[in-house]
């Protein structure tokens, strides 16, 4: 089929894959009786540039226009009730879209629409589906519905041009990977949000300020590699900070660990080199400290008072400015590479219950002047 396609006036439904990969179709005339485009109806029709849907259509099923690389314009009538998953996936020339009120949205509808700049969403939606704008790198702004409660996983993944959207007061949940790589974001002020998934803001290179004071848990990798992140407002009832949550946040200003926190995951502050970490305390209310928490930071003094029995592996590895450390009386062992290459470390306090020092625990500690073994038999590896 080439050129113009005319569908008879009596047709109410265009079936699954009816015109799949009909690359020669350039124009389509649809009947007013049409109610539904089934899955893949016009997918991979590369020469379609404009598409007009008739008033009365109610459903566009999944992948209906999948991979229509040159589709630049499509008008969605007010009668439309449902848009299926990945309906416009990979429509690389599509620049703007207005979705009718009361339309139901699905997963990945506009994923990889790399030219999409402007979107009007229905005011009725409360959940923004998974991957709906995934990799829409030209999307600069979007008005979120006033009653929105959830932004799904990968919703704005890779939307590198997206600037700070206004977040409705009803918003409570941010899914995993929701804003990864959104380098246009400069802040995220959302005290109303109570749940943020792992990796949600990873590599948001220009985000400088966050307020997530409604969240009592910080998931793993939430803000990892956010290089300009400096100011953080957290909940006074915070209970846990997941592994790598602030990994490589090189501008991060240190914040106090409140008494409500019991869990600190591995490598939480690794490579956070701001000078505010010079003197840091992990209080006795903490019952879990992961490996590598302060790896490669500029910490100089640490009061590791957590209720733990082992100095975790690599916790201070590469901390070249660390001079003094205070350790809890509960410590029984020192983990592998715990103080590796702490070249300024001069003194380690005696741990009366110490019974094991693991491999490379003090490797490269050339300034260490004394180290008192515990009162019990202490195992020290040959290396």
VOMI-255032 format. One record per residue (C-alpha): x, y negated, z. Coordinates in steps of 0.25 Angstrom, whole numbers, plus 5000, padded with zeros to 4 digits. Example, Ala and Ser with C-alpha at 12.3 -4.5 7.8 and 13.67 -1.06 7.14 Angstrom:
2
c1: 5049, c2: 5018, c3: 5031 $
c1: 5055, c2: 5004, c3: 5029 $
// end
This chain:
383
c1: 5000, c2: 5000, c3: 5000 $
c1: 5005, c2: 4986, c3: 4996 $
c1: 5000, c2: 4972, c3: 4996 $
c1: 4987, c2: 4969, c3: 5002 $
c1: 4979, c2: 4980, c3: 5010 $
c1: 4964, c2: 4979, c3: 5010 $
c1: 4956, c2: 4987, c3: 5021 $
c1: 4941, c2: 4990, c3: 5017 $
c1: 4931, c2: 4982, c3: 5025 $
c1: 4925, c2: 4995, c3: 5031 $
c1: 4937, c2: 4999, c3: 5038 $
c1: 4937, c2: 4998, c3: 5053 $
c1: 4950, c2: 5005, c3: 5057 $
c1: 4963, c2: 5006, c3: 5051 $
c1: 4969, c2: 5019, c3: 5055 $
c1: 4982, c2: 5024, c3: 5061 $
c1: 4994, c2: 5021, c3: 5052 $
c1: 4985, c2: 5018, c3: 5041 $
c1: 4995, c2: 5008, c3: 5034 $
c1: 5007, c2: 5012, c3: 5041 $
c1: 5020, c2: 5008, c3: 5034 $
c1: 5013, c2: 5002, c3: 5022 $
c1: 5024, c2: 4992, c3: 5020 $
c1: 5018, c2: 4987, c3: 5007 $
c1: 5005, c2: 4981, c3: 5014 $
c1: 5006, c2: 4965, c3: 5014 $
c1: 4992, c2: 4961, c3: 5018 $
c1: 4980, c2: 4968, c3: 5024 $
c1: 4965, c2: 4965, c3: 5024 $
c1: 4957, c2: 4971, c3: 5035 $
c1: 4942, c2: 4973, c3: 5036 $
c1: 4934, c2: 4965, c3: 5046 $
c1: 4928, c2: 4979, c3: 5051 $
c1: 4942, c2: 4983, c3: 5056 $
c1: 4943, c2: 4987, c3: 5071 $
c1: 4956, c2: 4994, c3: 5072 $
c1: 4970, c2: 4996, c3: 5067 $
c1: 4975, c2: 5009, c3: 5072 $
c1: 4989, c2: 5013, c3: 5075 $
c1: 5000, c2: 5009, c3: 5065 $
c1: 4989, c2: 5004, c3: 5055 $
c1: 4998, c2: 4994, c3: 5049 $
c1: 5012, c2: 4998, c3: 5055 $
c1: 5024, c2: 4996, c3: 5047 $
c1: 5017, c2: 4987, c3: 5037 $
c1: 5030, c2: 4979, c3: 5034 $
c1: 5024, c2: 4969, c3: 5024 $
c1: 5012, c2: 4965, c3: 5033 $
c1: 5014, c2: 4950, c3: 5036 $
c1: 5000, c2: 4946, c3: 5041 $
c1: 4989, c2: 4953, c3: 5046 $
c1: 4974, c2: 4949, c3: 5049 $
c1: 4965, c2: 4957, c3: 5058 $
c1: 4950, c2: 4956, c3: 5056 $
c1: 4941, c2: 4951, c3: 5067 $
c1: 4935, c2: 4963, c3: 5073 $
c1: 4947, c2: 4972, c3: 5074 $
c1: 4949, c2: 4977, c3: 5088 $
c1: 4961, c2: 4986, c3: 5089 $
c1: 4975, c2: 4986, c3: 5084 $
c1: 4981, c2: 5000, c3: 5088 $
c1: 4996, c2: 5003, c3: 5091 $
c1: 5007, c2: 5000, c3: 5081 $
c1: 4996, c2: 4994, c3: 5071 $
c1: 5006, c2: 4984, c3: 5065 $
c1: 5019, c2: 4991, c3: 5070 $
c1: 5031, c2: 4987, c3: 5063 $
c1: 5025, c2: 4977, c3: 5053 $
c1: 5038, c2: 4969, c3: 5052 $
c1: 5033, c2: 4957, c3: 5044 $
c1: 5019, c2: 4955, c3: 5051 $
c1: 5019, c2: 4941, c3: 5055 $
c1: 5005, c2: 4937, c3: 5058 $
c1: 4993, c2: 4945, c3: 5063 $
c1: 4980, c2: 4939, c3: 5069 $
c1: 4973, c2: 4947, c3: 5079 $
c1: 4958, c2: 4945, c3: 5080 $
c1: 4950, c2: 4942, c3: 5093 $
c1: 4943, c2: 4956, c3: 5092 $
c1: 4956, c2: 4964, c3: 5094 $
c1: 4955, c2: 4972, c3: 5107 $
c1: 4967, c2: 4981, c3: 5107 $
c1: 4981, c2: 4980, c3: 5101 $
c1: 4989, c2: 4993, c3: 5102 $
c1: 5003, c2: 4996, c3: 5106 $
c1: 5014, c2: 4991, c3: 5097 $
c1: 5004, c2: 4986, c3: 5087 $
c1: 5013, c2: 4975, c3: 5082 $
c1: 5027, c2: 4981, c3: 5085 $
c1: 5038, c2: 4976, c3: 5077 $
c1: 5030, c2: 4966, c3: 5069 $
c1: 5043, c2: 4958, c3: 5068 $
c1: 5037, c2: 4945, c3: 5061 $
c1: 5025, c2: 4944, c3: 5070 $
c1: 5026, c2: 4930, c3: 5077 $
c1: 5013, c2: 4927, c3: 5084 $
c1: 5001, c2: 4935, c3: 5089 $
c1: 4988, c2: 4931, c3: 5096 $
c1: 4982, c2: 4943, c3: 5103 $
c1: 4967, c2: 4942, c3: 5105 $
c1: 4960, c2: 4941, c3: 5119 $
c1: 4956, c2: 4954, c3: 5125 $
c1: 4965, c2: 4962, c3: 5116 $
c1: 4972, c2: 4974, c3: 5123 $
c1: 4987, c2: 4975, c3: 5121 $
c1: 4996, c2: 4987, c3: 5121 $
c1: 5011, c2: 4991, c3: 5122 $
c1: 5021, c2: 4984, c3: 5113 $
c1: 5011, c2: 4977, c3: 5104 $
c1: 5022, c2: 4967, c3: 5099 $
c1: 5035, c2: 4974, c3: 5102 $
c1: 5046, c2: 4970, c3: 5093 $
c1: 5038, c2: 4958, c3: 5087 $
c1: 5051, c2: 4950, c3: 5086 $
c1: 5045, c2: 4938, c3: 5080 $
c1: 5033, c2: 4936, c3: 5089 $
c1: 5033, c2: 4923, c3: 5096 $
c1: 5019, c2: 4920, c3: 5100 $
c1: 5009, c2: 4929, c3: 5107 $
c1: 4995, c2: 4926, c3: 5113 $
c1: 4991, c2: 4936, c3: 5122 $
c1: 4976, c2: 4939, c3: 5127 $
c1: 4973, c2: 4932, c3: 5140 $
c1: 4966, c2: 4945, c3: 5145 $
c1: 4978, c2: 4954, c3: 5146 $
c1: 4984, c2: 4958, c3: 5159 $
c1: 4995, c2: 4967, c3: 5155 $
c1: 5006, c2: 4964, c3: 5144 $
c1: 5009, c2: 4978, c3: 5138 $
c1: 5022, c2: 4985, c3: 5137 $
c1: 5031, c2: 4980, c3: 5126 $
c1: 5021, c2: 4970, c3: 5121 $
c1: 5031, c2: 4960, c3: 5117 $
c1: 5044, c2: 4969, c3: 5117 $
c1: 5055, c2: 4963, c3: 5109 $
c1: 5047, c2: 4951, c3: 5104 $
c1: 5060, c2: 4943, c3: 5104 $
c1: 5053, c2: 4930, c3: 5098 $
c1: 5042, c2: 4929, c3: 5108 $
c1: 5045, c2: 4916, c3: 5116 $
c1: 5032, c2: 4914, c3: 5124 $
c1: 5020, c2: 4921, c3: 5128 $
c1: 5008, c2: 4917, c3: 5137 $
c1: 5005, c2: 4928, c3: 5146 $
c1: 4990, c2: 4930, c3: 5150 $
c1: 4985, c2: 4924, c3: 5162 $
c1: 4981, c2: 4937, c3: 5168 $
c1: 4993, c2: 4945, c3: 5164 $
c1: 4997, c2: 4955, c3: 5175 $
c1: 5008, c2: 4964, c3: 5169 $
c1: 5019, c2: 4962, c3: 5158 $
c1: 5022, c2: 4976, c3: 5153 $
c1: 5035, c2: 4983, c3: 5151 $
c1: 5044, c2: 4978, c3: 5140 $
c1: 5033, c2: 4967, c3: 5137 $
c1: 5043, c2: 4956, c3: 5133 $
c1: 5055, c2: 4965, c3: 5132 $
c1: 5066, c2: 4958, c3: 5123 $
c1: 5057, c2: 4945, c3: 5121 $
c1: 5070, c2: 4937, c3: 5121 $
c1: 5063, c2: 4924, c3: 5118 $
c1: 5052, c2: 4925, c3: 5128 $
c1: 5052, c2: 4913, c3: 5137 $
c1: 5046, c2: 4912, c3: 5151 $
c1: 5031, c2: 4916, c3: 5150 $
c1: 5021, c2: 4911, c3: 5160 $
c1: 5018, c2: 4922, c3: 5169 $
c1: 5004, c2: 4923, c3: 5174 $
c1: 5001, c2: 4924, c3: 5189 $
c1: 4994, c2: 4938, c3: 5187 $
c1: 5007, c2: 4944, c3: 5182 $
c1: 5011, c2: 4956, c3: 5191 $
c1: 5020, c2: 4966, c3: 5183 $
c1: 5031, c2: 4965, c3: 5174 $
c1: 5035, c2: 4978, c3: 5167 $
c1: 5048, c2: 4984, c3: 5164 $
c1: 5057, c2: 4978, c3: 5154 $
c1: 5046, c2: 4967, c3: 5152 $
c1: 5056, c2: 4955, c3: 5149 $
c1: 5069, c2: 4962, c3: 5146 $
c1: 5078, c2: 4953, c3: 5138 $
c1: 5068, c2: 4941, c3: 5138 $
c1: 5080, c2: 4931, c3: 5138 $
c1: 5070, c2: 4919, c3: 5136 $
c1: 5065, c2: 4921, c3: 5150 $
c1: 5071, c2: 4911, c3: 5160 $
c1: 5063, c2: 4914, c3: 5173 $
c1: 5053, c2: 4924, c3: 5178 $
c1: 5044, c2: 4918, c3: 5189 $
c1: 5034, c2: 4928, c3: 5193 $
c1: 5031, c2: 4929, c3: 5208 $
c1: 5018, c2: 4935, c3: 5204 $
c1: 5024, c2: 4947, c3: 5198 $
c1: 5025, c2: 4960, c3: 5207 $
c1: 5031, c2: 4970, c3: 5198 $
c1: 5043, c2: 4969, c3: 5188 $
c1: 5048, c2: 4981, c3: 5181 $
c1: 5062, c2: 4986, c3: 5179 $
c1: 5070, c2: 4978, c3: 5168 $
c1: 5059, c2: 4968, c3: 5167 $
c1: 5069, c2: 4956, c3: 5165 $
c1: 5082, c2: 4963, c3: 5161 $
c1: 5091, c2: 4954, c3: 5152 $
c1: 5082, c2: 4942, c3: 5153 $
c1: 5095, c2: 4934, c3: 5151 $
c1: 5090, c2: 4920, c3: 5154 $
c1: 5080, c2: 4922, c3: 5166 $
c1: 5085, c2: 4914, c3: 5177 $
c1: 5074, c2: 4914, c3: 5188 $
c1: 5064, c2: 4925, c3: 5193 $
c1: 5053, c2: 4925, c3: 5203 $
c1: 5048, c2: 4939, c3: 5206 $
c1: 5044, c2: 4937, c3: 5220 $
c1: 5032, c2: 4945, c3: 5218 $
c1: 5040, c2: 4958, c3: 5216 $
c1: 5044, c2: 4967, c3: 5228 $
c1: 5053, c2: 4976, c3: 5219 $
c1: 5063, c2: 4972, c3: 5208 $
c1: 5064, c2: 4983, c3: 5198 $
c1: 5077, c2: 4988, c3: 5192 $
c1: 5084, c2: 4979, c3: 5181 $
c1: 5073, c2: 4969, c3: 5182 $
c1: 5082, c2: 4957, c3: 5180 $
c1: 5095, c2: 4964, c3: 5176 $
c1: 5104, c2: 4956, c3: 5166 $
c1: 5097, c2: 4943, c3: 5168 $
c1: 5109, c2: 4935, c3: 5168 $
c1: 5104, c2: 4921, c3: 5171 $
c1: 5094, c2: 4926, c3: 5182 $
c1: 5098, c2: 4918, c3: 5195 $
c1: 5086, c2: 4915, c3: 5203 $
c1: 5077, c2: 4926, c3: 5209 $
c1: 5065, c2: 4925, c3: 5218 $
c1: 5061, c2: 4938, c3: 5224 $
c1: 5050, c2: 4944, c3: 5233 $
c1: 5052, c2: 4943, c3: 5248 $
c1: 5047, c2: 4957, c3: 5248 $
c1: 5056, c2: 4962, c3: 5238 $
c1: 5059, c2: 4977, c3: 5241 $
c1: 5068, c2: 4982, c3: 5230 $
c1: 5078, c2: 4977, c3: 5219 $
c1: 5079, c2: 4988, c3: 5208 $
c1: 5093, c2: 4992, c3: 5202 $
c1: 5099, c2: 4982, c3: 5192 $
c1: 5088, c2: 4972, c3: 5195 $
c1: 5097, c2: 4960, c3: 5194 $
c1: 5109, c2: 4967, c3: 5187 $
c1: 5118, c2: 4957, c3: 5179 $
c1: 5110, c2: 4945, c3: 5184 $
c1: 5123, c2: 4937, c3: 5184 $
c1: 5116, c2: 4924, c3: 5188 $
c1: 5108, c2: 4930, c3: 5199 $
c1: 5108, c2: 4922, c3: 5212 $
c1: 5108, c2: 4932, c3: 5224 $
c1: 5095, c2: 4934, c3: 5232 $
c1: 5093, c2: 4939, c3: 5246 $
c1: 5089, c2: 4953, c3: 5248 $
c1: 5077, c2: 4952, c3: 5257 $
c1: 5073, c2: 4962, c3: 5268 $
c1: 5062, c2: 4968, c3: 5260 $
c1: 5072, c2: 4974, c3: 5250 $
c1: 5075, c2: 4988, c3: 5252 $
c1: 5080, c2: 4993, c3: 5239 $
c1: 5091, c2: 4987, c3: 5230 $
c1: 5094, c2: 4995, c3: 5217 $
c1: 5108, c2: 4997, c3: 5210 $
c1: 5115, c2: 4986, c3: 5203 $
c1: 5105, c2: 4975, c3: 5207 $
c1: 5114, c2: 4964, c3: 5207 $
c1: 5126, c2: 4970, c3: 5199 $
c1: 5133, c2: 4959, c3: 5191 $
c1: 5125, c2: 4948, c3: 5198 $
c1: 5137, c2: 4938, c3: 5199 $
c1: 5131, c2: 4926, c3: 5205 $
c1: 5139, c2: 4920, c3: 5216 $
c1: 5127, c2: 4921, c3: 5225 $
c1: 5129, c2: 4935, c3: 5227 $
c1: 5142, c2: 4932, c3: 5235 $
c1: 5136, c2: 4936, c3: 5248 $
c1: 5125, c2: 4946, c3: 5248 $
c1: 5117, c2: 4954, c3: 5258 $
c1: 5109, c2: 4967, c3: 5256 $
c1: 5101, c2: 4968, c3: 5269 $
c1: 5099, c2: 4980, c3: 5278 $
c1: 5084, c2: 4981, c3: 5273 $
c1: 5089, c2: 4987, c3: 5260 $
c1: 5089, c2: 5002, c3: 5260 $
c1: 5094, c2: 5005, c3: 5245 $
c1: 5106, c2: 4998, c3: 5238 $
c1: 5109, c2: 5003, c3: 5224 $
c1: 5122, c2: 5005, c3: 5217 $
c1: 5130, c2: 4993, c3: 5211 $
c1: 5121, c2: 4982, c3: 5217 $
c1: 5132, c2: 4971, c3: 5217 $
c1: 5141, c2: 4977, c3: 5206 $
c1: 5149, c2: 4966, c3: 5200 $
c1: 5143, c2: 4954, c3: 5208 $
c1: 5151, c2: 4943, c3: 5214 $
c1: 5147, c2: 4947, c3: 5228 $
c1: 5157, c2: 4944, c3: 5239 $
c1: 5150, c2: 4948, c3: 5252 $
c1: 5139, c2: 4959, c3: 5253 $
c1: 5131, c2: 4963, c3: 5265 $
c1: 5127, c2: 4977, c3: 5262 $
c1: 5118, c2: 4979, c3: 5274 $
c1: 5108, c2: 4988, c3: 5267 $
c1: 5103, c2: 5000, c3: 5274 $
c1: 5111, c2: 5010, c3: 5265 $
c1: 5121, c2: 5021, c3: 5268 $
c1: 5130, c2: 5019, c3: 5255 $
c1: 5136, c2: 5007, c3: 5249 $
c1: 5131, c2: 5009, c3: 5235 $
c1: 5139, c2: 5013, c3: 5223 $
c1: 5145, c2: 5001, c3: 5215 $
c1: 5138, c2: 4991, c3: 5224 $
c1: 5149, c2: 4981, c3: 5224 $
c1: 5157, c2: 4987, c3: 5212 $
c1: 5164, c2: 4975, c3: 5205 $
c1: 5161, c2: 4965, c3: 5215 $
c1: 5174, c2: 4958, c3: 5214 $
c1: 5171, c2: 4947, c3: 5224 $
c1: 5166, c2: 4956, c3: 5235 $
c1: 5174, c2: 4954, c3: 5248 $
c1: 5165, c2: 4958, c3: 5260 $
c1: 5154, c2: 4968, c3: 5262 $
c1: 5146, c2: 4971, c3: 5274 $
c1: 5140, c2: 4985, c3: 5274 $
c1: 5128, c2: 4991, c3: 5282 $
c1: 5131, c2: 5001, c3: 5293 $
c1: 5123, c2: 5011, c3: 5286 $
c1: 5134, c2: 5013, c3: 5275 $
c1: 5139, c2: 5028, c3: 5275 $
c1: 5146, c2: 5027, c3: 5261 $
c1: 5151, c2: 5018, c3: 5250 $
c1: 5147, c2: 5022, c3: 5236 $
c1: 5155, c2: 5023, c3: 5223 $
c1: 5162, c2: 5010, c3: 5218 $
c1: 5154, c2: 5002, c3: 5229 $
c1: 5165, c2: 4992, c3: 5230 $
c1: 5173, c2: 4995, c3: 5217 $
c1: 5181, c2: 4983, c3: 5212 $
c1: 5177, c2: 4974, c3: 5224 $
c1: 5191, c2: 4968, c3: 5223 $
c1: 5188, c2: 4957, c3: 5233 $
c1: 5183, c2: 4967, c3: 5244 $
c1: 5191, c2: 4966, c3: 5256 $
c1: 5184, c2: 4973, c3: 5267 $
c1: 5173, c2: 4984, c3: 5269 $
c1: 5167, c2: 4985, c3: 5283 $
c1: 5168, c2: 4998, c3: 5290 $
c1: 5156, c2: 5007, c3: 5288 $
c1: 5155, c2: 5016, c3: 5301 $
c1: 5146, c2: 5027, c3: 5294 $
c1: 5154, c2: 5027, c3: 5281 $
c1: 5157, c2: 5041, c3: 5276 $
c1: 5159, c2: 5040, c3: 5261 $
c1: 5166, c2: 5031, c3: 5251 $
c1: 5163, c2: 5034, c3: 5237 $
c1: 5172, c2: 5034, c3: 5225 $
c1: 5178, c2: 5020, c3: 5220 $
c1: 5170, c2: 5013, c3: 5231 $
c1: 5182, c2: 5003, c3: 5233 $
c1: 5189, c2: 5004, c3: 5220 $
c1: 5196, c2: 4992, c3: 5216 $
c1: 5194, c2: 4985, c3: 5230 $
c1: 5208, c2: 4979, c3: 5230 $
c1: 5205, c2: 4969, c3: 5241 $
c1: 5200, c2: 4979, c3: 5251 $
c1: 5208, c2: 4978, c3: 5264 $
c1: 5201, c2: 4988, c3: 5273 $
c1: 5190, c2: 4998, c3: 5273 $
c1: 5186, c2: 5005, c3: 5286 $
c1: 5180, c2: 5020, c3: 5285 $
c1: 5168, c2: 5024, c3: 5293 $
c1: 5169, c2: 5031, c3: 5306 $
c1: 5165, c2: 5044, c3: 5299 $
c1: 5173, c2: 5053, c3: 5289 $
c1: 5172, c2: 5045, c3: 5276 $
c1: 5174, c2: 5051, c3: 5263 $
c1: 5182, c2: 5043, c3: 5253 $
c1: 5183, c2: 5049, c3: 5239 $
c1: 5197, c2: 5052, c3: 5233 $
c1: 5195, c2: 5041, c3: 5222 $
// end
